[in-house]
Amino acid sequence: MKFFLSLCSLFLFASSVFAQAPVRSGQPYAEASKCSQNGVILCEDFDYPSNFPCNNGTGSWINPGLRSTYNGTCSGRSIVPVSGFPAQPAGSPPGGYLKRADVANGEGMIAGCLWSDCSRTTADNPAGVTYTNGTPLSNDIYVRFQVLFSDSPAYKWPSFDNKIFFMWPNTYIDKPSANIDAGWYFGNNFFCSAINRNFNDALSFRVGDNSCGFKGYPCDNTGGCHPEHQEYCLGQGFGNSSPAISTTTPPDDTPYSGRGFRFRRGKWYNFEFRYKLSSPGVQNGTIESWIDGVKVYSDNDLATCGNGSGSCAAIAEFAQYFWYNFFQEGGGLQGYGLVDNLIISKNYIGPPTGGAPPPPDTTSPTISLTAPTSGATVSGSSVTVSADAADNVGVAGVQFKLDGLNLGAEDVSAPYSTVWNSTSASNGSHSLTATARDAAGNQATSPPVSVTVSNVPPPLPACSDTLDNDSDGLIDFPADPGCSSASDTDELNAPPPPPAQCADGLDNDADGQIDFPADVGCSSASDTDETNAPPPPPGSVIVTFDDPQPNGSSGSYLNGLFGGINWGSQKWRWEGAWLVDPTNHVYFASNSGTSRTFTFSPGPKKLVSMRVFAGLSGTLTLSDNLGQIKVVNVSNSIQTVTTNWVNQSTTVTVKYTKGWELGVDDIEYVP
């Protein structure tokens, strides 16, 4: 949004005329004493809405300080009563109106020229040109106004380009920046560090020259061009100052090392800046700024005017806006900006309460540690470290340090203290100090206090204390099996697991038989269930491969008909005891493939069950030609797989994910 006021073709003449802002007929200025000061060029208090007509989207500005009216869009612009907004700073003129720009609704422009040639087509330095108050034009201008960025709805700080107050020289030949405009600016594209780009509400002034293009002070990031002014570079080796600007906490109105500032939403500021053009090709321009009467930035070795063929003798135009770079930012505009009590002068103006610029604060704070006392012995995790600090203006923060390194976060409010976990420091002598700073960047460090840390080390874990804590004759990890690691705090051995039922010496199933191999319910000594398998159903057949035994010897093919089953040709082999099966059984004839079939002959028959085991664990899938399926997981212990099939079938497929690692025994079927 643009609130645009134009001072065109301001040239420097030798005469020295005492003059004030031109008087408005029947419209006294709200700041009459300020507007009558020597050197004032223009005053605008916005208290007369009729001076800002808006017809069919085109607005103008009526003010006796203007040579001519500059028409422009007025969408988004309104002149509204001061009431209904946050109270203005102390000393502001009471009541009246102010200018509001709703940034989502249009340009909000008001515009005008202090020189008759608003188009800037006249040659440099035309003879006899003055301001309307009769004073010569100047290349050294002060601009002061009150400004607020809305908090609800929240003003959107743009990340690339937000022009607040810009200016131009009298012709396009020579200009303060490569894009014709220069002045107060928000945006993160001038910041050196990606860390700093997390905020874009920092004070900056955009300038430039033909050799360096756009530049920002105090946040220049363009390397070779004036690196001495890279104040926001956060210790990257650029410039003479590296303030630790917080990128996560809201602004607190504290200047950074006296050369930077972040603005808050919802708060009025008395803002003033000075802009003096440099000589062509020479870094002798000046930029200074004051916030609420406190100088927060000043440099007088800047290239504030280009090095082209035109003159840098005068500033030609001024423009105050709330404007986004739509090409870079896109949509999402929100909130509003307020402006009131604008004054443009050749001299320092000051807040509405007036006065000369305050003298710079060069007095350092005073600080001393109050706890612990020098020579004290400390221990534990909660040692209080405290200090007394004072300053002629005010203490901005106190940073405690241990042996020269920061101890905790900076304390920004009295009483100043922090808690020190001394167990994190080595036993012995250590040095404590505290550094206080004020808003102007002055610092002072307390005399050091020497303390002795004496902490009793915690007891060692049981598994690394060189003691036989469980009296088993074994000490610590890894010798004691009760220790899982050297940090284990319990050396006691874990109780052994109970024996399996088939090796516990008990008749667990009350059948008069005890343990493997006496109890037929035990497949091995590790079998955990001594219960006998249920008897086969009447008329069932169990193929055991033991009585009778297949032809040949262990490892031979099982071909053709055996046990009422046709095994095919070279699909299966039989063998004697292997792994957990002490009896004969069958397996896949080779390691090729993961499935085999057999056929009941004569058929059909109903497969009831089979006993299986495996050298490698896997998944067994039994299926038949009718689509009946049984799926189980198989390990290296013998288990009985009951199909629960209800229909008789002819062909059975045995599929195992680990192929011939499967052993099959005691196949039971019924006619």
TIDONU-572468 format. One record per residue (C-alpha): z, x, y. Coordinates in steps of 0.5 Angstrom, whole numbers, padded with zeros to 4 digits, always signed. Layout:
! TIDONU-572468
ZXY...
//
This chain:
! TIDONU-572468
+0000+0000+0000-0002+0003+0007+0002+0002+0013-0003+0006+0017-0002+0008+0024-0007+0013+0028-0006+0018+0033-0013+0021+0034-0015+0027+0037-0008+0030+0039-0010+0037+0043-0006+0042+0047-0006+0042+0054-0002+0047+0059+0001+0042+0063+0008+0040+0062+0009+0033+0064+0016+0029+0063+0014+0023+0059+0017+0017+0055+0014+0012+0050+0010+0007+0054+0014+0001+0056+0012-0006+0053+0012-0011+0058+0017-0016+0056+0019-0013+0050+0025-0008+0051+0025-0003+0045+0031-0003+0040+0032+0004+0041+0031+0004+0049+0035+0011+0050+0031+0014+0044+0024+0012+0047+0026+0014+0054+0027+0021+0051+0023+0027+0054+0016+0028+0049+0016+0021+0046+0009+0019+0044+0010+0012+0041+0016+0007+0039+0015+0002+0034+0021-0003+0032+0017-0008+0029+0022-0014+0033+0016-0017+0035+0012-0020+0029+0006-0023+0034+0004-0015+0035+0002-0015+0028-0004-0021+0027-0007-0022+0021-0014-0026+0021-0018-0027+0014-0015-0021+0011-0016-0016+0017-0010-0014+0021-0009-0010+0027-0003-0007+0031-0001-0008+0039+0003-0003+0042+0002+0001+0049+0002+0007+0046-0005+0006+0042-0011+0008+0046-0015+0003+0041-0014-0002+0036-0016+0000+0029-0017-0006+0024-0016-0005+0017-0013-0010+0011-0007-0013+0012-0006-0016+0005+0001-0015+0002+0004-0014+0009+0009-0018+0012+0014-0017+0018+0020-0020+0016+0027-0021+0019+0032-0015+0017+0037-0020+0014+0036-0021+0007+0036-0013+0005+0041-0008+0004+0045-0006+0011+0041-0001+0015+0045+0006+0016+0050+0006+0021+0048+0007+0028+0042+0003+0027+0040-0003+0032+0043-0009+0030+0038-0015+0028+0031-0016+0029+0025-0015+0024+0022-0010+0020+0016-0008+0016+0015-0010+0009+0010-0008+0004+0009-0011-0003+0006-0006-0007+0003-0010-0012-0001-0015-0007-0005-0010-0003-0006-0005+0002-0001-0008+0007-0004-0004+0013-0003-0003+0020-0007+0002+0024-0008+0004+0031-0011+0011+0035-0007+0014+0041-0014+0017+0042-0020+0013+0044-0025+0016+0039-0022+0013+0032-0028+0015+0028-0027+0023+0030-0034+0024+0032-0032+0027+0039-0033+0035+0039-0026+0039+0038-0022+0039+0045-0025+0034+0049-0023+0035+0057-0018+0031+0060-0015+0028+0053-0008+0026+0054-0003+0021+0050-0003+0014+0054+0004+0017+0057+0000+0022+0060+0003+0028+0056-0002+0033+0053-0004+0033+0046+0000+0037+0041-0001+0041+0035+0007+0040+0033+0009+0033+0032+0016+0030+0030+0016+0023+0026+0022+0019+0025+0023+0013+0021+0028+0009+0017+0025+0008+0010+0028+0004+0003+0025+0004-0004+0026-0003-0007+0031-0003-0013+0030-0010-0015+0025-0011-0017+0025-0003-0018+0020+0001-0014+0015+0004-0019+0015+0012-0017+0008+0014-0019+0007+0020-0023+0001+0023-0019+0000+0020-0012+0004+0016-0007+0003+0018+0000+0008+0015+0005+0007+0019+0011+0000+0023+0012-0004+0026+0018-0011+0029+0020-0013+0033+0025-0018+0031+0030-0025+0032+0026-0027+0033+0019-0029+0040+0020-0022+0043+0020-0016+0039+0016-0009+0040+0014-0011+0039+0007-0018+0039+0002-0018+0032+0002-0017+0031+0009-0010+0028+0009-0003+0032+0009+0004+0030+0010+0010+0027+0006+0008+0025-0001+0011+0023-0008+0008+0026-0015+0009+0030-0020+0003+0034-0020+0005+0040-0016+0011+0041-0020+0011+0048-0024+0015+0046-0030+0013+0040-0035+0021+0039-0035+0021+0037-0028+0015+0032-0029+0020+0028-0032+0022+0026-0025+0017+0024-0019+0022+0022-0014+0023+0029-0011+0021+0030-0003+0015+0034-0002+0010+0035+0003+0002+0036+0001-0002+0041+0005-0008+0046+0003-0013+0050+0006-0020+0052+0004-0018+0057-0001-0013+0054-0005-0014+0047-0005-0008+0042-0005-0001+0045-0004+0006+0042-0004+0012+0045-0001+0017+0045-0003+0014+0045-0010+0008+0049-0011+0005+0050-0018-0002+0053-0016+0000+0061-0018-0003+0066-0014-0003+0061-0007+0004+0062-0004+0008+0063-0010+0014+0065-0005+0015+0057-0004+0015+0055-0011+0023+0052-0011+0022+0047-0016+0020+0052-0022+0027+0052-0026+0027+0060-0027+0020+0061-0029+0020+0067-0025+0016+0064-0019+0019+0064-0012+0026+0066-0009+0030+0060-0011+0030+0056-0018+0035+0050-0017+0037+0047-0024+0035+0040-0022+0037+0034-0027+0031+0031-0030+0036+0025-0034+0041+0023-0029+0039+0019-0023+0039+0022-0016+0046+0023-0012+0043+0025-0005+0045+0032-0006+0040+0037-0003+0038+0042-0009+0039+0049-0006+0038+0047+0001+0031+0046+0000+0029+0040-0004+0032+0033-0005+0031+0027-0010+0031+0019-0007+0034+0014-0010+0032+0006-0010+0035+0001-0006+0038+0006-0001+0036+0006+0006+0035+0013+0009+0034+0016+0016+0028+0021+0015+0025+0025+0020+0020+0031+0019+0016+0036+0023+0009+0038+0022+0006+0044+0026-0001+0046+0025-0002+0054+0023-0007+0058+0026-0014+0059+0022-0013+0063+0016-0006+0065+0018+0001+0063+0015+0005+0061+0021+0005+0053+0020+0012+0050+0020+0015+0044+0016+0022+0042+0017+0025+0035+0014+0032+0032+0016+0035+0026+0012+0040+0022+0015+0041+0028+0020+0042+0034+0015+0036+0039+0015+0034+0039+0007+0028+0043+0008+0025+0049+0013+0019+0054+0012+0015+0057+0018+0010+0061+0014+0006+0056+0011-0002+0055+0012-0001+0048+0014-0008+0048+0017-0015+0050+0014-0019+0056+0015-0025+0053+0017-0030+0053+0023-0026+0048+0027-0020+0048+0032-0013+0048+0029-0010+0046+0036-0008+0039+0035-0006+0033+0030-0011+0028+0030-0008+0022+0026-0002+0019+0023-0001+0014+0017+0005+0011+0014+0004+0008+0007+0006+0006+0001+0000+0007-0003-0002+0009-0010-0008+0013-0013-0011+0007-0017-0016+0012-0020-0010+0016-0023-0004+0011-0024-0008+0005-0026-0004-0002-0026+0003-0003-0026+0005-0003-0019+0011-0006-0017+0017-0007-0012+0016-0006-0005+0018-0001+0001+0021-0002+0008+0020+0001+0014+0024+0000+0021+0025+0004+0028+0019+0009+0028+0019+0014+0033+0013+0020+0034+0015+0025+0039+0014+0032+0041+0021+0034+0040+0027+0033+0035+0029+0025+0035+0035+0025+0030+0038+0019+0027+0039+0012+0031+0046+0015+0033+0042+0021+0036+0044+0028+0038+0041+0035+0037+0040+0037+0030+0046+0039+0026+0047+0046+0026+0046+0049+0019+0052+0049+0014+0053+0057+0012+0061+0056+0010+0062+0057+0003+0067+0053-0001+0074+0056-0003+0076+0056-0010+0082+0058-0015+0084+0057-0022+0090+0053-0023+0091+0053-0030+0092+0057-0035+0095+0062-0031+0093+0070-0031+0096+0073-0037+0097+0067-0041+0096+0066-0049+0093+0060-0051+0091+0057-0057+0088+0050-0060+0082+0046-0059+0085+0043-0052+0086+0048-0047+0086+0045-0040+0082+0049-0035+0083+0047-0028+0082+0049-0021+0083+0047-0013+0076+0047-0009+0075+0046-0002+0069+0046+0003+0068+0045+0011+0063+0039+0009+0065+0037+0002+0065+0040-0005+0059+0038-0009+0061+0041-0016+0065+0046-0020+0062+0050-0026+0068+0053-0030+0066+0060-0034+0068+0063-0040+0066+0071-0040+0061+0069-0035+0058+0064-0039+0058+0056-0037+0064+0053-0040+0063+0045-0041+0059+0041-0036+0059+0042-0028+0065+0037-0026+0062+0034-0019+0069+0030-0017+0076+0032-0016+0081+0034-0019+0076+0039-0022+0078+0041-0030+0075+0042-0036+0077+0042-0044+0076+0049-0047+0076+0049-0055+0079+0056-0056+0078+0056-0063+0071+0057-0062+0073+0064-0058+0075+0070-0062+0082+0072-0062+0084+0077-0056+0083+0078-0049+0078+0073-0045+0076+0072-0037+0076+0065-0034+0073+0064-0027+0070+0058-0023+0064+0057-0018+0064+0052-0013+0058+0050-0009+0057+0045-0003+0051+0041-0001+0048+0046+0003+0047+0051-0003+0053+0055-0001+0057+0058-0007+0064+0061-0008+0067+0064-0015+0074+0064-0016+0078+0071-0018+0078+0072-0025+0084+0070-0030+0085+0074-0036+0088+0070-0042+0089+0072-0049+0087+0067-0055+0091+0067-0061+0089+0062-0066+0092+0062-0073+0086+0062-0078+0085+0056-0082+0087+0057-0090+0082+0059-0094+0079+0054-0099+0082+0054-0106+0076+0057-0109+0076+0063-0105+0083+0064-0103+0084+0070-0109+0089+0065-0112+0089+0062-0119+0091+0055-0116+0090+0051-0123+0094+0056-0127+0088+0057-0132+0087+0064-0132+0081+0064-0128+0080+0065-0120+0076+0063-0115+0068+0061-0115+0064+0063-0119+0069+0065-0125+0073+0058-0125+0069+0053-0128+0073+0048-0123+0070+0051-0117+0063+0048-0115+0062+0053-0109+0066+0058-0105+0068+0052-0100+0071+0048-0106+0078+0046-0104+0080+0044-0111+0080+0049-0117+0082+0044-0122+0077+0044-0128+0074+0037-0129+0076+0034-0136+0071+0035-0142+0067+0028-0143+0070+0024-0149+0066+0026-0156+0061+0021-0158+0063+0016-0163+0059+0019-0169+0063+0026-0168+0070+0023-0166+0073+0022-0173+0074+0015-0172+0072+0009-0176+0069+0006-0169+0065+0000-0173+0071-0001-0178+0066-0001-0184+0070+0005-0188+0065+0010-0186+0067+0015-0181+0062+0020-0177+0055+0023-0178+0052+0024-0184+0057+0019-0187+0056+0013-0183+0049+0010-0184+0050+0007-0177+0050+0015-0174+0043+0018-0173+0046+0025-0171+0053+0027-0169+0051+0026-0162+0050+0019-0163+0054+0014-0159+0054+0008-0163+0057+0008-0170+0055+0001-0171+0050+0000-0177+0043-0003-0176+0043-0010-0178+0040-0011-0185+0032-0013-0185+0030-0020-0185+0028-0023-0192+0022-0021-0195+0021-0015-0190+0018-0009-0191+0020-0002-0189+0016+0004-0189+0021+0010-0189+0016+0016-0191+0021+0018-0196+0021+0014-0202+0015+0014-0204+0013+0021-0200+0006+0021-0197+0001+0026-0201+0000+0033-0199+0006+0037-0196+0009+0037-0189+0004+0037-0183-0002+0034-0188-0006+0028-0185-0004+0021-0187-0011+0018-0189-0012+0011-0191-0008+0006-0194+0000+0008-0195+0006+0003-0195+0001-0003-0193-0002+0000-0187-0009+0003-0186-0008+0009-0182-0015+0011-0181-0018+0018-0182-0015+0024-0179-0011+0020-0174-0004+0021-0176+0000+0027-0180+0007+0026-0183+0012+0032-0183+0019+0033-0186+0025+0034-0181+0024+0035-0174+0029+0035-0168+0034+0029-0169+0030+0026-0175+0033+0029-0181+0028+0025-0185+0020+0024-0186+0016+0021-0180+0009+0021-0178+0006+0023-0171-0001+0024-0167-0005+0028-0171-0007+0032-0165-0005+0033-0158-0012+0030-0156-0011+0023-0153-0004+0019-0152-0005+0013-0156-0007+0012-0164-0008+0005-0168-0006+0003-0175-0008-0003-0179-0004-0008-0183-0008-0008-0190-0008-0014-0192-0006-0017-0186-0004-0020-0181+0003-0018-0181+0008-0019-0176+0011-0012-0173+0019-0012-0173+0021-0006-0171+0020+0002-0171+0025+0008-0170+0022+0013-0165+0024+0020-0162+0021+0025-0158+0020+0032-0156+0019+0030-0149+0021+0024-0145+0016+0019-0144+0014+0012-0144+0012+0008-0150+0008+0002-0150+0006-0002-0157+0001-0007-0157-0003-0011-0162-0010-0015-0162-0007-0021-0160-0004-0018-0153+0003-0018-0155+0006-0012-0152+0013-0008-0152+0015-0002-0147+0021+0002-0147+0023+0009-0145+0024+0014-0150+0028+0021-0150+0030+0026-0155+0035+0021-0159+0033+0017-0164+0033+0009-0162+0030+0003-0165+0025-0001-0162+0025-0008-0163+0018-0012-0161+0021-0019-0161+0014-0021-0163+0013-0028-0166+0006-0028-0168+0003-0024-0174-0003-0019-0172-0008-0014-0175-0008-0008-0171-0003-0005-0167-0004+0001-0162+0002+0006-0161+0001+0009-0154+0006+0015-0151+0005+0018-0144+0007+0025-0148+0002+0024-0153+0004+0028-0160+0011+0029-0158+0013+0022-0161+0016+0021-0167+0015+0015-0171+0020+0013-0177+0022+0007-0181+0016+0002-0179+0019-0005-0181+0014-0011-0182+0014-0018-0185+0008-0022-0188
//
